[in-house]
Amino acid sequence: MPRTLSRQCLHRGPSSCALAAMYRRDQAQWLKIRARPLQRDFALTDHVRAQRESSAARQVGKPTTLMVTFGQASEKIAGFLALPRDGRRYRAIIVIHEWWGLNEWVKKQTEKLAANGYVALAVDLYEGKVAADPSEARKLKRGLRQDHAIDDLKAAFDYLAGRPDVNAKHIGALGWSMGGGLAVQLAIHEPQLVACVVNYGSLPTNTRAIQKINARVLGIFGSLDRGIPPKKVRAFERCMNAAGKRVDIEIYDGVGHAFENPSNQRGYRSKAAAAAWSETLNFLEQANGSTSPVL
């Protein structure tokens, strides 16, 4: 311990000043020695934290993304593909855009699926066109034949099933609005689809069509959606149950159509959107019969 001096001695001539200087040097030296173990501890903690953060970054990683083409040689279909970082076999999701087209928001959702352990393919149903306003989006949607869109989505299924990094027995589909309606249509026309997520998309009530669905279906809707009100959603749920099909319905209070997309400035609801995304990931885990994204 350093020596201690009273404040009085610091004012008693040169000898007192010399003693005060010695006191300050001794005190500084003592504090320096005492700080060394703490500095080593802090350095060790920082090193361990850095290692953990680096390891976590390697495990999560940013998905690899690229544009791909698939389908018959006479008519190629384009899609935005997002892949987990390693080359193991994964489950796969076909992502189906809204009436806006394959825009940046849809690509971001596709990347998020890949970050959660899925090979995700967003199909471009508009052949490169992306709407900038509702009027243009309406025209693009009207120009899209449903049978042609279903053929493109089935081609996407075949493309994913043929990839070496995909488990062909675990392929699902997910879409929003127009894409949600097409996701359930794909479930009707592709018997090997195992999961289908319909985000506020149109729903079938035809008994014959529903009988063809083998996939487990999750429907996510808003209680204030005037285009697809809860009454229609519950009617679909009853038809599915009557046919012995597996269906889960989530209707979020106080939200309307397209509440998951931030570009919907009036209708976007962040809390409901986050809850819907969490519900989607949980559903996909259960529907694919595994609690791990890697198969």
Secondary structure, DSSP 8 states (H G I E B T S, - for coil): ------TGGGGSHHHHHHHHHHHHHHHHHHHHHHHHHHHHHHHHHHHHHHHHHHHHHHHH---EEEEEEEEETTEEEEEEEEE-SS-S-EEEEEEE--TT-S-HHHHHHHHHHHHTTEEEEEE-TTTT---SSHHHHHHHHHTS-HHHHHHHHHHHHHHHHT-TTEEEEEEEEEEETHHHHHHHHHHHH-TT--EEEEES------HHHHHT--SEEEEEEETT-SSS-HHHHHHHHHHHHHTT--EEEEEETT--TTTT-TT-TTT--HHHHHHHHHHHHHHHHHHTT-SSSB-
